[in-house]
Amino acid sequence: MMGAHVRIAEQSDRNEIAAFVDQAPAVHRHLDWRSVLDWLGNRNFLVLFEGSQISGLLVCTAEPGETHWVRVFASRDFSNLTQRWERLFSAFLDQSSSANKRLVIAAVAYFDWMQDLLKRCDWRIHQRVVQLKWKHQNLEKIEKKWPADLIVRPMSRADVSTVAGIDRECFSFIWTQSLDVISRAFDQSAYSSVAVLNGEVVGFQISTSYKAIAHLARLAVLPKFQGQYIGQALVQNMLKRFSRPWIREISVNTQHDNDISLNLYNKMGFTPTGESYPIFVFR
C-alpha cells in the first residue's frame, strides 16, 4: 500500500465520504442511532487514503465511555481488506494509547467477511446475539401478573434522563448507552413507553418500525423492581401497539446467554429464528 496514509476525517470530507460509503462493496455498520456522517467531528473517525482517494475508513468510539465499538468499517474492495483494516486499526490504537488505560473494544459482525477478518486479526468471540420473532399469539390470553396499579404510558422528552439512568443500572458495561444515545433512540423510535409504579418510572421500552417490520430495540426494568412482571407489561403494551394488519413481523434481539430475557420473550410468544451474530472483543 505505497503512498497510503491515515488521518482524522474532517467536515470537508463529507461529500467524498458519503459517496465512498454508498459505493464501497465492503461496509460494516454497527446498528445504532447514528448515520456514518453523524460521526464526523469525532477524533476516532479515521480515513485511509491511497494516493488522493479514500480507500477505507474506520469509526471506533466509546459511549458512554467504557467500551469502544466498531461503528463503521469500509473498504474500497475486498482484495486489500485485511491490510486496510490493520492500517486503520493500528492508527486508532496509536492515538488511543495516550489515554493510558486498558481499552475494551468490541464489534458485532453481521457479515461473514467481517467475521473472517476479525478472526484473522486475533479477536475472540465474547457472546452471540440471537434473533427472535413474535408468532402473533392472542395477547388477551397472557396472564397479567404485574401490579394492578402499574401504568404503562408513552415516553416523553422529560423521561429521557431517567430512562438513561435505568439503562445504566440494568446493562453490563459492554452494553450500556449514554444519555445522548438514549435521546437519539427516543427521537427515532416508532414507539417508546415507560412503566410507572407509585409515581416512579421503573422501566422502559424503545421500539422501531420500518415498512411492515417492527423491532423491540431496548427494554429494561430497574433491578429492585424486577420479578414483578413489569417487563412483561411493557412488552405486551408494545405488541398491542404494533398488532396492526400492515405489520407482518415483530422481532427482538438478545444475548444468547441472557436467560432472563429469553424466558420473558418465550412467555410473550417470541420464538428463535435461528439467526445469530457473534460479538467479538479485541484480545
Protein Blocks (a to p, Z undefined) as FASTA:
>chain_A
ZZiacddddfklmmmmmmmmmmpmbdcddddfbdfklmgoiaklccddehjbcfbdcddd
ddfhlaccdfbdcdfblklmmmmmmmmmmmmmmmmmmnopacddddddfbfklmmmmmmn
opacfbdcdddddehiafklpccfbcfklccddddfklmmmmmmmmmmmpcfklpccfkl
mmmmmmmpmbdcdddeehiafbdcddddehjaccdfbdcddfklgonlmmmmmmmmmmmm
mmcfklmbdcddddfklmklmmmmmmnopacehiacddddeZZ
